Structure formats: structure tokens, C-alpha cells
């Protein structure tokens, strides 16, 4: 990448790369138009000796163009790297390194991100789009006399210390003196661009972009494009993958498509004969299973084509769903079992006592389940939502009314 590492010649045009978020693309295009218009007005005023028509609140057109450029550079840099704003402002020319692939010998550019929140540095691959942005920034901040990027100290807001002088990429000339680009300058530039574009959100309110929003956009785009979440975690510099997934915006269409793809993959792994059309005998057996699930004290919840493990002693089975309307019958069965246990103990039928006690414990458990279910129903609050029967009844009655003669 000669534009990034050696060549100081700025590109003839700024290539804009499409992203999945249309609002970011409109932001970038508006920034380019804004910068070009500002430069034209400044150039015409200088040649004609007249005052430019558009100036900022202090009457400084150059400051207006500077904010427009660094707002553009911020949007492009953040959306292609996903770094934090403090990491972007601390990026220097020394952070651009070259790596030679051992297999093919190809040289690829890398961006070294200095330790920030997690105290761990990381390397990001410089894409062609990011290389275009970096070359534009480097060409702008180079000293025209020496061709080198000036060394500037930078104050670390988090650590409350001054970093040693470095060839910072985000630096500009203000008041005739080189100074690092501040967060306030970035925010002012973004606000001016948003105001100029007139972009609104889904509620029709003016759009508000913070620098950290581009980090969320980067992670969302990466994961939606197929990048594994644990790789996105490394690129974002998160210590916990749950933090990365919290940044990822999941849309309803994505969830539906992901679930459909999961079902398709699972079907491909199962035997194809399981998805054939059932015969009439198989379908009748399937329906008969559900018809036989109804028993005297409730409903059997065992799966299709599975045998009864309790030999139809339903009161013992954990798969029985007792019917509240049959509570009196269950209480009668419990009382009968208590009497039979007493009789067996009196007559010395010790072989039957154990089996009767198991059935008695099952009956008492089913009664407890019904009591809890009934108490919950009594504590519930009626929200006034019509039931299915209430909706169907008027519809059926209206459909059976005789037609007027």
C-alpha cells in the first residue's frame, strides 16, 4: 500500500464504499459535497479578493472545512475499524505496519491498535477502503517542507497523563500551531454534518450519531456478513463475547432467516425417509395415539409411539396431566388407597403394601398439583381479553342468520 506507507501524493478522488446502513452512506456523501463546496468558495474568494459567502460562527471558512474533513475521516475510520474514539485519536503513523504472508509472500498492511480499555493491543487488517482513507489523512497532515508527519504529545483522558510525542494521524493546524484533533472537534463536525443532511430516524426525529455508534455498526455488519462472533470479539477488543453480542443488532428478518437455515441444516442431517408422506395406516395410528391419551383423571402426555412405562397405572405416572374437573375422583382414589393400605397391613399382605404406598404417593402428588393450579387461577387477574369461544360464538351465530327476504 504505497499510499499508506510511502507515497505522500493524495488520491485524485475519494472513493466511497457502500455499507449496509444507507444513512451512513448519505452522511459520507454529504461530507464530500460539503468539503468540495467549502473549498470552491474559499478558492474563488481568494482569487477575486472578495469575502467568501459561507463561514462558521467565527467567520473562519477554513475552520469550517477542517471540521468537515475530520468528520468525514472519523466516519470512514470508525466504520472500517470499529475502534473506540480514544483509540482512533491515539492512532499514529507508527501504527501502520507491513506483514509478509509466509505462504504466498504477499505483503498485507496492518493497523496496530494501542491498548485502551482492556489493556491489550490488537492488529486489524487494512482493507483497500481503509487504506484510501488513511492515505488521504496522511497526505493532509504531512509537513509540506519535510514530508514527515509532525510529532505531537497527546493527553490521555482516561489515564490522566501526557503520552510522548508521536506522529499522530488525527492532528490539524489551529491558530498557526499543530495540535491533536480533540473529541469536541469531532462532535462538532458530526453535528454539523447531521444538521446539513437532514437525516431522520424512524420516528421522524433528527438523526443523532455518536462516535461509538459506528463501533456498533461495524460489529453488526461483520457478524451479518458471516464473521464468527468470537472473531468479531477479538477485532473489537472485548474481553467477554457477551459484550460483543450486545453490540450486534438483531433484526426480525435475520432471526427468521437464521431459524429457517437451522431447520434446513438439521433436515439435511436426518434420514430422508423421515420426511416422506405417511401412509393411511401410519396417519390413523398417529391420530389414535392422541385419542387414547384421554384417561379418567386427566391426559397422558407420553410421546407418540412410546409404550406406557407404568402399565396403565396412571396415578403413578409423572406424565399424567390431572384434570381439575376430576379432583373429586382423585380424592376418592386416594381415600380408597389409604383404606387398602390399612387393610393390607391388618391382614399381613406385606407384598401389596409397598405397591399401594407408591400409588398413594402418586395420587397425593396429583392432588397437590391440582391445588396449586386452582390457586393460581384464582389469583389471576382478568384483563378483559375475549376468549376463543367468545369470539367464535357471535361469528357462528351471525353466519347462521337467515337472509332478509
C-alpha positions as CSV (number, residue, x, y, z in Angstrom):
1,X,0.0,0.0,0.0
2,X,2.2,2.9,-1.2
3,X,-0.5,5.5,-0.4
4,X,-0.3,4.5,3.3
5,X,3.3,3.7,3.9
6,X,5.4,5.8,1.4
7,X,3.7,7.9,-1.2
8,X,2.6,11.3,0.0
9,X,0.6,12.1,-3.1
10,X,-3.1,12.4,-2.3
11,X,-5.6,10.4,-4.4
12,X,-7.4,12.2,-7.2
13,X,-10.8,11.3,-5.8
14,X,-12.2,10.0,-2.5
15,X,-13.7,6.6,-3.2
16,X,-16.8,6.0,-1.1
17,X,-17.6,2.4,-0.2
18,X,-21.2,1.2,0.2
19,X,-22.2,0.0,3.6
20,X,-25.4,-1.8,4.7
21,X,-26.6,1.3,6.5
22,X,-27.9,3.8,4.0
23,X,-27.8,6.7,6.5
24,X,-24.0,6.3,6.9
25,X,-23.6,6.4,3.1
26,X,-25.6,9.5,2.9
27,X,-23.6,11.0,5.7
28,X,-20.3,10.3,3.8
29,X,-21.6,11.7,0.5
30,X,-22.9,14.9,2.2
31,X,-19.5,15.3,3.8
32,X,-17.7,15.1,0.4
33,X,-20.1,17.6,-1.2
34,X,-19.7,19.9,1.8
35,X,-15.9,19.8,1.7
36,X,-15.8,20.4,-2.1
37,X,-18.2,23.3,-1.8
38,X,-16.3,24.9,1.0
39,X,-13.0,24.5,-0.9
40,X,-14.5,26.1,-4.0
41,X,-15.9,29.0,-2.1
42,X,-12.6,29.6,-0.4
43,X,-10.7,29.4,-3.6
44,X,-13.0,31.7,-5.5
45,X,-12.9,34.3,-2.7
46,X,-9.1,34.3,-2.7
47,X,-8.8,34.8,-6.4
48,X,-11.4,37.6,-6.6
49,X,-10.4,39.3,-3.4
50,X,-13.9,39.0,-2.0
51,X,-15.1,37.7,1.2
52,X,-16.5,34.1,1.0
53,X,-20.2,33.7,1.4
54,X,-20.2,30.8,3.8
55,X,-18.4,31.0,7.1
56,X,-18.7,29.5,10.6
57,X,-19.9,31.4,13.6
58,X,-16.4,33.0,14.0
59,X,-16.2,33.9,10.3
60,X,-13.5,31.4,9.6
61,X,-14.2,29.3,6.5
62,X,-11.0,27.3,6.9
63,X,-12.2,26.1,10.3
64,X,-15.5,25.0,8.7
65,X,-13.7,23.0,6.1
66,X,-11.4,21.4,8.8
67,X,-14.4,20.2,10.8
68,X,-16.0,18.8,7.7
69,X,-12.8,16.9,6.7
70,X,-12.2,15.4,10.2
71,X,-15.9,14.5,10.5
72,X,-15.6,12.6,7.2
73,X,-12.3,11.0,8.3
74,X,-13.9,10.0,11.6
75,X,-16.9,8.3,10.0
76,X,-14.8,6.4,7.5
77,X,-12.1,5.4,10.0
78,X,-14.6,4.2,12.6
79,X,-16.9,2.3,10.3
80,X,-13.9,0.4,8.7
81,X,-12.1,-0.4,12.0
82,X,-14.7,-0.5,14.8
83,X,-12.3,1.1,17.2
84,X,-13.1,3.3,20.1
85,X,-12.8,7.1,19.7
86,X,-9.8,7.3,22.1
87,X,-8.1,4.5,20.1
88,X,-8.7,6.5,16.9
89,X,-7.3,9.7,18.3
90,X,-4.2,7.9,19.5
91,X,-3.5,6.2,16.1
92,X,-0.1,7.2,14.7
93,X,1.9,6.7,11.6
94,X,3.9,4.1,13.5
95,X,0.8,2.0,14.0
96,X,0.8,1.1,10.3
97,X,3.0,-2.0,9.7
98,X,3.5,-4.5,6.9
99,X,3.2,-8.2,7.3
100,X,4.5,-10.7,4.8
101,X,2.4,-13.9,4.5
102,X,4.6,-16.9,4.9
103,X,2.7,-19.0,2.4
104,X,2.3,-16.7,-0.6
105,X,4.9,-14.0,0.2
106,X,2.2,-11.3,-0.2
107,X,2.6,-8.1,1.9
108,X,-0.5,-7.0,3.7
109,X,-0.9,-3.8,5.7
110,X,-2.0,-3.9,9.3
111,X,-3.2,-1.3,11.8
112,X,-1.9,-1.7,15.3
113,X,-4.4,-0.5,17.8
114,X,-2.8,0.7,21.1
115,X,-4.0,-0.7,24.4
116,X,-7.1,1.1,25.6
117,X,-10.0,-0.3,27.7
118,X,-8.8,-3.9,28.0
119,X,-5.0,-3.0,28.1
120,X,-4.5,-5.4,25.2
121,X,-3.2,-4.3,21.8
122,X,-4.6,-5.8,18.6
123,X,-3.9,-5.8,14.9
124,X,-6.5,-5.0,12.2
125,X,-6.2,-5.8,8.6
126,X,-6.2,-2.6,6.5
127,X,-8.8,-3.0,3.7
128,X,-8.5,-1.2,0.4
129,X,-11.2,1.2,1.6
130,X,-9.5,2.0,4.9
131,X,-6.1,2.4,3.0
132,X,-7.8,5.0,0.8
133,X,-8.9,6.9,3.9
134,X,-5.5,6.6,5.6
135,X,-3.7,7.8,2.6
136,X,-5.9,10.9,2.4
137,X,-5.3,11.7,6.1
138,X,-1.5,11.2,5.8
139,X,-1.3,13.4,2.7
140,X,-3.2,16.1,4.6
141,X,-1.1,16.1,7.8
142,X,2.4,15.7,6.3
143,X,4.6,18.7,6.6
144,X,4.9,20.1,3.0
145,X,8.5,21.1,3.6
146,X,9.9,17.8,5.1
147,X,7.3,15.3,4.0
148,X,7.2,13.9,7.5
149,X,4.3,13.8,9.9
150,X,4.9,16.2,12.9
151,X,5.5,14.6,16.3
152,X,2.9,15.8,18.9
153,X,2.3,14.8,22.5
154,X,-1.3,13.7,23.3
155,X,-3.1,13.8,26.6
156,X,-4.7,10.5,27.7
157,X,-8.0,11.5,29.2
158,X,-8.6,8.0,30.8
159,X,-5.1,7.7,32.3
160,X,-4.7,11.5,33.1
161,X,-1.2,11.5,31.7
162,X,0.6,13.0,28.7
163,X,1.8,10.5,26.1
164,X,5.2,11.0,24.5
165,X,5.3,12.8,21.1
166,X,4.1,10.6,18.3
167,X,3.2,11.2,14.6
168,X,-0.5,11.3,15.2
169,X,-2.8,10.8,12.2
170,X,-5.5,13.0,13.7
171,X,-3.8,16.3,14.0
172,X,-4.6,19.7,12.5
173,X,-3.3,23.3,12.4
174,X,-5.2,25.8,14.6
175,X,-4.1,29.3,15.2
176,X,-0.9,28.6,13.3
177,X,0.1,25.7,15.6
178,X,-0.1,22.0,15.2
179,X,-2.4,20.3,17.7
180,X,-4.1,16.9,18.1
181,X,-7.7,16.7,17.0
182,X,-10.0,16.8,20.1
183,X,-13.1,14.9,20.8
184,X,-15.1,18.2,20.8
185,X,-13.9,19.0,17.3
186,X,-15.1,15.5,16.2
187,X,-18.5,16.0,17.8
188,X,-19.0,19.5,16.4
189,X,-18.1,18.2,12.9
190,X,-20.6,15.3,13.2
191,X,-23.4,17.6,14.4
192,X,-22.8,20.0,11.6
193,X,-23.0,17.2,9.0
194,X,-26.1,15.7,10.5
195,X,-27.8,19.1,10.5
196,X,-26.8,19.6,6.9
197,X,-28.1,16.2,5.7
198,X,-31.4,16.5,7.4
199,X,-31.5,12.7,8.1
200,X,-34.2,11.5,10.5
201,X,-34.9,8.3,12.4
202,X,-37.9,6.0,12.1
203,X,-39.9,8.4,14.4
204,X,-39.1,11.4,12.2
205,X,-36.7,12.9,14.7
206,X,-33.3,14.4,13.7
207,X,-30.7,11.7,13.5
208,X,-28.1,11.7,16.3
209,X,-24.8,9.8,15.6
210,X,-22.2,9.4,18.4
211,X,-18.7,8.1,17.5
212,X,-19.4,4.9,19.5
213,X,-22.4,4.2,17.2
214,X,-20.0,3.4,14.4
215,X,-18.5,0.7,16.6
216,X,-21.9,-1.0,16.8
217,X,-22.4,-0.7,13.1
218,X,-19.0,-2.3,12.4
219,X,-19.8,-5.3,14.7
220,X,-23.3,-5.7,13.3
221,X,-22.0,-5.6,9.7
222,X,-19.2,-8.1,10.4
223,X,-21.5,-10.7,12.1
224,X,-24.2,-10.3,9.5
225,X,-21.6,-10.8,6.7
226,X,-20.7,-14.2,8.2
227,X,-17.8,-13.3,10.5
228,X,-17.9,-15.7,13.6
229,X,-18.8,-13.8,16.8
230,X,-15.6,-14.9,18.6
231,X,-13.5,-13.4,15.8
232,X,-15.6,-10.2,16.0
233,X,-14.8,-10.2,19.7
234,X,-11.1,-10.2,19.0
235,X,-11.4,-7.4,16.4
236,X,-13.4,-5.3,18.8
237,X,-11.1,-5.9,21.7
238,X,-13.8,-7.2,24.0
239,X,-12.8,-9.5,26.9
240,X,-16.3,-11.1,27.0
241,X,-18.2,-12.3,23.9
242,X,-21.5,-11.4,25.6
243,X,-20.4,-7.7,25.2
244,X,-19.8,-8.3,21.5
245,X,-23.2,-9.9,21.0
246,X,-24.7,-6.9,22.9
247,X,-23.4,-4.6,20.3
248,X,-24.8,-6.8,17.5
249,X,-28.2,-5.5,16.3
250,X,-30.5,-8.4,15.5
251,X,-33.4,-7.7,13.2
252,X,-36.6,-9.8,13.0
253,X,-35.8,-10.8,9.4
254,X,-32.3,-12.0,10.5
255,X,-33.8,-14.2,13.2
256,X,-36.4,-15.7,10.8
257,X,-33.8,-16.5,8.2
258,X,-31.4,-17.9,10.7
259,X,-34.0,-20.2,12.1
260,X,-35.0,-21.4,8.7
261,X,-31.4,-22.1,7.8
262,X,-31.1,-24.0,11.1
263,X,-34.1,-26.2,10.2
264,X,-32.7,-26.8,6.7
265,X,-29.3,-27.9,8.1
266,X,-31.0,-30.2,10.7
267,X,-33.2,-31.8,8.0
268,X,-30.1,-32.4,5.8
269,X,-28.5,-34.4,8.6
270,X,-31.6,-36.6,9.3
271,X,-32.6,-39.7,7.2
272,X,-34.6,-38.7,4.2
273,X,-37.2,-41.4,4.8
274,X,-38.3,-39.4,7.9
275,X,-39.7,-36.7,5.6
276,X,-41.7,-38.9,3.3
277,X,-45.5,-38.7,3.1
278,X,-47.1,-41.0,5.8
279,X,-49.4,-43.9,4.7
280,X,-53.0,-44.0,5.7
281,X,-52.3,-46.7,8.3
282,X,-49.5,-44.6,9.8
283,X,-51.7,-41.5,9.9
284,X,-54.6,-43.4,11.6
285,X,-52.1,-44.7,14.2
286,X,-50.9,-41.2,14.9
287,X,-54.4,-39.9,15.4
288,X,-55.4,-42.9,17.5
289,X,-52.5,-42.2,19.8
290,X,-53.9,-38.8,20.7
291,X,-57.4,-40.2,21.1
292,X,-56.1,-42.7,23.6
293,X,-54.3,-40.1,25.7
294,X,-57.5,-39.2,27.4
295,X,-58.0,-41.1,30.7
296,X,-60.5,-40.8,33.6
297,X,-58.4,-38.4,35.7
298,X,-56.7,-36.3,33.1
299,X,-54.5,-36.5,30.0
300,X,-51.5,-38.7,29.3
301,X,-48.5,-36.7,27.9
302,X,-46.4,-39.5,26.7
303,X,-44.8,-39.1,23.2
304,X,-46.1,-40.8,20.1
305,X,-45.0,-44.4,19.6
306,X,-43.7,-44.8,23.2
307,X,-45.1,-47.5,25.5
308,X,-46.7,-46.9,28.8
309,X,-43.9,-47.4,31.4
310,X,-46.4,-47.9,34.4
311,X,-48.6,-50.5,32.7
312,X,-51.5,-48.1,32.7
313,X,-51.3,-47.3,36.4
314,X,-51.8,-43.6,35.5
315,X,-52.0,-42.3,39.1
316,X,-48.3,-43.3,39.5
317,X,-47.0,-41.7,36.2
318,X,-45.3,-38.3,36.1
319,X,-46.5,-37.8,32.6
320,X,-50.2,-37.6,33.7
321,X,-51.7,-34.1,33.5
322,X,-54.6,-34.2,36.0
323,X,-57.8,-32.5,35.1
324,X,-59.1,-30.0,37.7
325,X,-62.7,-31.2,37.0
326,X,-61.7,-34.7,38.2
327,X,-60.3,-33.6,41.6
328,X,-63.2,-35.4,43.4
329,X,-62.4,-38.6,41.6
330,X,-58.7,-38.3,42.5
331,X,-59.6,-37.7,46.1
332,X,-61.8,-40.8,46.1
333,X,-58.9,-42.8,44.6
334,X,-56.6,-41.5,47.4
335,X,-59.1,-42.4,50.1
336,X,-59.6,-45.9,48.6
337,X,-55.8,-46.4,48.6
338,X,-55.5,-45.4,52.2
339,X,-58.1,-47.9,53.1
340,X,-56.5,-50.6,51.1
341,X,-53.1,-49.9,52.8
342,X,-54.7,-50.2,56.2
343,X,-56.4,-53.4,55.2
344,X,-53.2,-54.9,53.7
345,X,-51.2,-54.1,56.9
346,X,-54.0,-55.6,59.0
347,X,-54.2,-58.8,57.0
348,X,-50.4,-59.1,56.7
349,X,-50.4,-58.7,52.9
350,X,-47.0,-57.1,53.1
351,X,-46.3,-57.8,49.4
352,X,-49.1,-55.4,48.4
353,X,-48.3,-52.7,50.9
354,X,-45.3,-51.3,49.0
355,X,-47.2,-51.1,45.7
356,X,-50.2,-49.5,47.3
357,X,-48.0,-46.9,49.0
358,X,-46.4,-46.0,45.7
359,X,-49.8,-45.4,44.1
360,X,-50.9,-43.5,47.2
361,X,-47.9,-41.1,46.9
362,X,-48.7,-40.6,43.2
363,X,-52.3,-39.7,44.0
364,X,-51.3,-37.2,46.7
365,X,-48.8,-35.6,44.3
366,X,-51.5,-35.2,41.6
367,X,-53.9,-33.6,44.2
368,X,-51.1,-31.2,45.2
369,X,-50.6,-30.3,41.5
370,X,-54.3,-29.6,41.1
371,X,-54.4,-27.4,44.3
372,X,-51.5,-25.3,43.0
373,X,-53.1,-25.0,39.6
374,X,-56.5,-23.9,41.1
375,X,-54.9,-21.4,43.4
376,X,-53.0,-19.8,40.5
377,X,-56.2,-19.5,38.5
378,X,-58.0,-17.8,41.5
379,X,-55.1,-15.3,41.9
380,X,-55.1,-14.4,38.2
381,X,-56.4,-11.0,37.0
382,X,-59.0,-10.8,34.3
383,X,-57.7,-8.4,31.6
384,X,-61.0,-8.4,29.7
385,X,-59.5,-10.1,26.7
386,X,-62.2,-12.2,24.9
387,X,-61.6,-15.9,24.8
388,X,-61.7,-18.0,21.6
389,X,-65.2,-19.3,22.4
390,X,-66.5,-15.8,22.9
391,X,-65.1,-14.7,19.5
392,X,-66.3,-17.8,17.6
393,X,-69.9,-17.8,19.1
394,X,-71.0,-14.5,17.7
395,X,-69.3,-15.2,14.3
396,X,-71.1,-18.6,14.1
397,X,-74.5,-17.1,15.1
398,X,-74.1,-14.3,12.5
399,X,-73.3,-16.8,9.8
400,X,-76.5,-18.8,10.5
401,X,-78.9,-15.9,10.4
402,X,-81.5,-16.1,7.7
403,X,-81.1,-13.8,4.7
404,X,-83.6,-11.0,4.6
405,X,-86.4,-11.6,2.0
